[in-house]
Amino acid sequence: QVQLVESGGGLVQPGGSLRLSCAASGSIPSYSILGWYRGNERELVAFIVGDDTTHYADSVKGRFTISRDIVKNTLNLQMNSLRAEDTDTYYCKASWRSLTIWGQGTQVTVSS
């Protein structure tokens, strides 16, 4: 079964940037829905369908950008203008047909 592994989390000052990546251990269909979520409640941050249809939570619009590389089977989240309230564990998720796969999460801490 395909596994997802996140990376790129860390400690950053308010106003700073981080880039999260999610690498799949195998091939993921191009029609799959890939998303980033955060927290124990798995709050939606952003998702992408195909390589150009995107949706963002209101709280991150204009600051975060989701992208994917279908050939490399990777998902990215560029996070700019980070705020203290963005502090959380970020998870990637892949869904296609009846299958849903979660990564193990990566911690993002925004603090001075």
Kinemage of the C-alpha trace (Angstrom):
@kinemage 1
@onewidth
@group {chain A} dominant
@subgroup {mainchain}
@vectorlist {calphas} color= white
{ca gln a 1} P 0.000 0.000 0.000
{ca val a 2} L 1.161 3.520 -0.762
{ca gln a 3} L 2.525 5.455 2.228
{ca leu a 4} L 2.796 9.213 2.655
{ca val a 5} L 5.682 10.893 4.462
{ca glu a 6} L 5.631 14.590 5.348
{ca ser a 7} L 8.704 16.753 5.855
{ca gly a 8} L 9.652 20.402 6.150
{ca gly a 9} L 8.116 21.298 9.486
{ca gly a 10} L 9.997 23.220 12.131
{ca leu a 11} L 10.215 26.379 14.190
{ca val a 12} L 9.786 29.729 12.455
{ca gln a 13} L 9.231 33.288 13.607
{ca pro a 14} L 5.949 35.086 12.935
{ca gly a 15} L 5.954 36.442 9.398
{ca gly a 16} L 8.323 33.741 8.231
{ca ser a 17} L 7.906 30.960 5.684
{ca leu a 18} L 8.078 27.200 5.563
{ca arg a 19} L 7.605 24.699 2.760
{ca leu a 20} L 6.055 21.359 3.608
{ca ser a 21} L 6.426 18.351 1.361
{ca cys a 22} L 4.599 15.042 1.232
{ca ala a 23} L 6.216 12.179 -0.633
{ca ala a 24} L 4.321 9.084 -1.717
{ca ser a 25} L 6.063 5.711 -1.706
{ca gly a 26} L 4.218 4.704 -4.862
{ca ser a 27} L 2.156 6.012 -7.717
{ca ile a 28} L -0.941 8.100 -7.004
{ca pro a 29} L -3.521 8.622 -9.772
{ca ser a 30} L -3.582 12.088 -11.304
{ca tyr a 31} L -7.344 12.330 -10.585
{ca ser a 32} L -6.829 11.816 -6.850
{ca ile a 33} L -7.582 14.512 -4.305
{ca leu a 34} L -4.554 15.527 -2.255
{ca gly a 35} L -4.858 17.740 0.767
{ca trp a 36} L -3.201 19.251 3.793
{ca tyr a 37} L -4.908 19.182 7.165
{ca arg a 38} L -3.878 20.235 10.642
{ca gly a 39} L -4.576 19.408 14.251
{ca asn a 40} L -6.284 16.599 16.062
{ca glu a 41} L -9.571 17.533 14.364
{ca arg a 42} L -7.862 17.377 10.970
{ca glu a 43} L -8.962 20.873 9.983
{ca leu a 44} L -8.770 21.328 6.223
{ca val a 45} L -5.995 23.680 5.142
{ca ala a 46} L -6.031 23.188 1.371
{ca phe a 47} L -6.619 20.546 -1.247
{ca ile a 48} L -5.821 20.073 -4.910
{ca val a 49} L -7.505 17.967 -7.583
{ca gly a 50} L -5.447 17.102 -10.636
{ca asp a 51} L -2.657 19.645 -10.834
{ca asp a 52} L -4.539 22.933 -10.973
{ca thr a 53} L -7.886 22.853 -9.143
{ca thr a 54} L -7.319 24.136 -5.626
{ca his a 55} L -9.292 25.110 -2.546
{ca tyr a 56} L -8.110 26.896 0.583
{ca ala a 57} L -9.464 27.479 4.046
{ca asp a 58} L -10.326 31.146 4.539
{ca ser a 59} L -7.723 31.408 7.283
{ca val a 60} L -4.852 30.640 4.893
{ca lys a 61} L -6.032 32.205 1.621
{ca gly a 62} L -3.407 34.487 0.148
{ca arg a 63} L -0.694 33.102 2.426
{ca phe a 64} L -0.456 29.395 1.585
{ca thr a 65} L -0.057 27.738 -1.802
{ca ile a 66} L -0.657 24.060 -2.487
{ca ser a 67} L 0.947 22.309 -5.434
{ca arg a 68} L 1.696 18.807 -6.633
{ca asp a 69} L 4.094 17.052 -8.948
{ca ile a 70} L 2.142 14.228 -10.528
{ca val a 71} L 5.243 12.619 -12.055
{ca lys a 72} L 7.230 12.666 -8.799
{ca asn a 73} L 4.159 11.839 -6.658
{ca thr a 74} L 4.786 14.715 -4.288
{ca leu a 75} L 2.556 17.300 -2.662
{ca asn a 76} L 3.786 20.637 -1.379
{ca leu a 77} L 2.482 23.444 0.789
{ca gln a 78} L 4.259 26.789 0.641
{ca met a 79} L 3.384 28.722 3.780
{ca asn a 80} L 4.169 32.437 3.908
{ca ser a 81} L 3.364 35.163 6.436
{ca leu a 82} L 3.043 32.556 9.150
{ca arg a 83} L 1.173 33.416 12.333
{ca ala a 84} L 1.208 31.957 15.825
{ca glu a 85} L -2.221 30.456 15.181
{ca asp a 86} L -0.755 28.384 12.334
{ca thr a 87} L 1.129 26.352 14.935
{ca asp a 88} L -0.010 22.748 14.688
{ca thr a 89} L 0.747 19.305 13.312
{ca tyr a 90} L 0.196 19.206 9.557
{ca tyr a 91} L -0.917 16.057 7.778
{ca cys a 92} L -1.200 15.206 4.111
{ca lys a 93} L -3.946 13.004 2.771
{ca ala a 94} L -4.544 11.276 -0.532
{ca ser a 95} L -7.942 10.009 -1.650
{ca trp a 96} L -9.017 8.170 -4.752
{ca arg a 97} L -11.915 5.810 -5.359
{ca ser a 98} L -12.600 4.240 -1.938
{ca leu a 99} L -9.038 4.620 -0.667
{ca thr a 100} L -7.846 7.257 1.821
{ca ile a 101} L -4.264 7.460 3.035
{ca trp a 102} L -2.835 9.762 5.724
{ca gly a 103} L 0.723 10.719 6.481
{ca gln a 104} L 2.150 10.688 9.993
{ca gly a 105} L 2.299 14.467 10.328
{ca thr a 106} L 4.938 17.149 10.662
{ca gln a 107} L 5.027 19.793 13.395
{ca val a 108} L 4.956 23.486 12.551
{ca thr a 109} L 5.650 25.943 15.353
{ca val a 110} L 5.380 29.693 14.805
{ca ser a 111} L 6.919 31.568 17.702
{ca ser a 112} L 9.327 34.370 18.442
